[in-house]
Amino acid sequence: MATLTMRGKGSVDELAAYLSSEIENSGISCEKVAQTRRTVGNAAVCLLVFEKYYWRSSNRASLTVLLTGADGYVTVDAVGAGGGAGVLFRFSWGAEDDFVATVESSLRKRGFA
């Protein structure tokens, strides 16, 4: 499992659209499988879930991205999981890290830290 938390300026809706495009374009086998958006008080929350097939591990990895925003700032939490192969060993060849790295590089382009 791989995790990432970053924060920066922007809106949840704009950033969700941007990340969806960047992540889905990161590989031919990558697809968004779910998206949910909620408003809680003055905060917007968006949950994105992606799957990607990794040939090197012969398995699918999932990427869950949670965007939480208020007052012009957005916090992004990303969790990559499920890229391991085998029953006893969850050796993933770095699939989860690779999936989360896509989010990190995309956010850094937008000035997130």
ABEGO torsion letter per residue (X at the ends): XBBBBBBBBEBAAAAAAAAAAAAAAABAABBBABBBBBBBEABBBBBBBBBBBBAAAGBBBBBBBBBBBBGGBBBBBBBBBGABBEAABBBAGGAAAAAAAAAAAAAAAAGBX
